């Protein structure tokens, strides 16, 4: 199971960064290049424990659908979403936040298993890990820009 880790320093209060990271409207803005649209079963755009969120996006020229559930929630330090349905065999995204003198440190850990057994492992080696890395780095830089701008 591949594990991707990303650390993003953000010059904004930890509470702001935490809330932006769990805001489904901000999520869609940070991944606009994939035509990402997110919808939650919760009453608020801010995801919380037990919420289910459905993501629709275009990856590799194919419309994808991923359904995830918030399985851990400890504001403003951590939340975890785990895939219930989607293209991966499994996917778990842990979002950790640490207060810093300059603002907050956002840490993303993504554990996933590509589908299709040996073919999926080959796809991971050839292109999937690089694609996922660029996707999350781009999203995190967009979130950082929003958080630091005060939007």
Secondary structure, DSSP 8 states (H G I E B T S, - for coil): -EEEEEEEEESS-HHHHHHHHTBHHHHHHHTGGGT-EEEESSSSSB--TT-EEEEEEEETTEEEEEEEEEEEEETTTEEEEEEEESSSSEEEEEEEEEEETTEEEEEEEEEEE-SSHHHHHHHIIIIIHHHHHHHHHHHHHHHHHHHHHT-
